[in-house]
Amino acid sequence: MGTNSDDADAAGRLRQADLDADAAARGGLYALLARAFEHPDEAFYEALADADLREQVESLVERTPLSVPVESLDTDDDFDTLCARYNDVFVLGYAEYEDRTDGSLSTDEPPVPLYESAYRPNASWNDVNLDLARAYDYYGLQPDESDREHHDHLRLQLEFAGYLARREAAFDGDDDAIARFDFLDRHLRILVEGVVERTRDEPNTGAYGQFAELLDAFTAADRRDLAARLDGGPP
């Protein structure tokens, strides 16, 4: 996701010592999970197979007060098998929106769609994506021109949540935490719960079943902590 935001440029110039370590670590976890739910490349595969990825996750979790179990995060697959597994779970299938104004859909979707609109039967595709586009645009963000994904794709939503966490780390205010809490409630947790439920029902997900469980545990823990900190709900 690209940005034309002056705030993002300013945040990038801050010294590491100026950052809130907890919020920065959460931003790193969101970014890592966003990478996990795009098609793997060889660098990602090597980090997963060599346990470097698990060590990164554990290091980031340790910098937060969140209780997020990292019980397993590895693979016995070779690179080609991991790629095929990703395609089998998240890509294969066909979907066509007959009318983008009312969200009517003709579909033979993959076993685990990575789009929020697939899990929102009472909301139109247009409404979901327009609301997300407005949220991204408010911060001067937009998908890269080379990125063909719709705004409701899991990777883009994780990148946005990570951006909000990094803003909180840089500017040390509640506004970005409140925005992330609202985003989790209205969009990201809905998508995550749908993805996790479908993944648990799907056999042979391999490492992607592990990533789904980590995604669920982390986003739920982040939301609970934000609710308690912002007096928005129980701890």
N, C-alpha and C positions, 0 to 999 in steps of 0.2 A: 504494500500500500504506500503510495507516494504522498508527500505533503508539501504545501507551499506556506506552512505556518511559521511565522517568525518565532513563536514560542518554542517550537521544536528545535529551531536552530540555536536559540539561546540555551535551551536545556543541554544540547550537545556540547556546548562550550564550558559548562560548569565542571569544576574539578570534582573528582570522585568523592573527595572528603565532604563535599557540600550536599551529597545525595542522601536521602533517607534509605538506609540499607534494606529495610524490610520491603518497602514499596518497590525499590529497584529490583530486588530478587523476584518479587511477584511478576514484575514486567518481564524479567528474563524467562520465567516459567511459561508465561503466556506465549512469548516468542518461540520458545522451544517446542511447545505443543502445536503451534501453528505450523512449524516446520515438519512435525511428525505427521500431520494430516494433509500434506501435499505429496505428490508422486516422489518416491525416494530416488536420490542419486547415489553415486558410489561413495561420496564422502559421508553422507548420512548413514548408509549401510555399514561402513567401516566403524563409525562411532558407536553404532548400536551393537554390532557383533563383537567389538573389542571392550565393551562395558564402559567406554568413555561417556556415552550418553547417560547411562545410569548414574555415574559419578557426578556429572553436571547437575542432574535433577536433585540428587541427594544434597549436593553442596548448596544449591539454591534454596531448597526447603529448609535447611538448617539455619538459614539467615532470616527466617520468618518465625513467628510464634505458632504457625498453623500446624495442625496434626494431619499430615498427608502421608499415608503409608506408600512406600515404594518397594513392594514385596518382590516384584520381578519386572525386569525390563531388559530383555535380551532376545536373541533369535538363533535358531539352528539352521535357518534357511541360507542358501546362497543368494547372491544379489538378484539373479533372474527370478528365483522363486519368490523373493520378497516383493519384487515389482509385480509379478503375476498375482500374488495374494492381494496387494493393494487394489489392482484392477478388478479382481473378482468380487471384492467386498464393497468398494466405493464407486466404481466407474461403470461397470458393465450394466447395460440396460438402455432404455430409450424413453425420453419424455418430451412431449410437445404440448405447449400451452396453446389451446385453441383460440382463446380470447384473453389477452393480457390485461384487459380492463376488469374482468370479473374473476380471473384466476382459474377458469375451467381448464381441466388438464386431462390429456390422454397420455397414459404412461405405462411403460414396462420398465420400472425404475430399478436401479441396483439394489442389492439386499440392504445396504445401509447408505441412504442418501446423505450427503453432507450439506444440504440446504435446509434452512429453517422452514421455508414454506412447505416442505414435504411433511412437516409435523404440526402444521397449523391449519387443520381442515376448516375452521370457521373464519379464517382470514384469507383474503385474496393474495395471490402472488404479488400483485401490484402494490397493495397496501403495505405488505411486509418490507418489500425492497425500497419503496419510497421513504418509509420511516427511517430505514437504515441509511439511505443516501443522505437524508437531511442531517442525521446524527454525524456522519463522517464529514459532511460539508461544513457543519458548524465549527469544526476544528481545522478547517482548511485541508482536509484529507480526501483523497480519492484513489480508487484502484489504479495501479500502473496501467498505462495505455496498452501494454502488451498482455495484460491480464484480462482474460475473457470471462472470468467468473462473475456471477451475479453478486450483488451486495450481501445476500443472505448466506453466502458460503461460509462454512465453519472456519476456514483459514483466515478469511478477512475479518471475521468477528473476533477471533483470537488476537489477531494483530492489533485491532482497535482497542480491545481490553488491555493489551500490553502497553499500548501508547498511553492510555489513561493512567495506568500504574506508573509509568515512567514520568509523566507530568506530575503526578503526586509526589514522586521521589524528588523531583527537581525543584518544585515550587512550594512544597510543604504547606499545602492548604487543604481544606475539606472539600472544595468544589469538585476536584477531580475524583476524589473518593466517592462522593455522592453520585457523580455521573456514572462511575463504574458500577456502583450498586444498582442504580436504575437500569443500566444496560444489561446487567446480569439478570435482573428480574423480568424485564420486558422482552429480552431476546436470547441472550447466550445460554442461560440455564434451560430454557425451553428446548433449544436445539440440542444441547448436550444430553438432556434426559432422553430425547428421542433417539439420538445416536447410540447411547449406551444400551438402551433397551433392545434395539435392533441388533447390536453387536453381540449381546449376550445370547440372543436367539440363533445366531449364525454360527455354524460349525467352522472349524479350521481358520480362525481369524489370526492365529499366531500372535506376533508382536502387536498387531493392531487391537486385539482384545485387551492387551496390557495397557496400551496407550489410552484406550477408551476408559478403563477403570481409573487411571491416573487423572485423566481429564475430568471425570466426574468428581473424584475426591478433592482435587484442587479447587475447581470452580465452586463446589459446594462449601468448602472450608473458607474460601475467600469471601463468599457471600455472607456466611454466618458471622465472620469476624467483622465485616463492614456493618452488618445490621446491629451488632452489639456496640460497636464503636460509635455509630451514628444514631444510636437510640432508635433504630428502625425495626427492631425485632429481638427475639431471644438469642443468647449466645450460642 
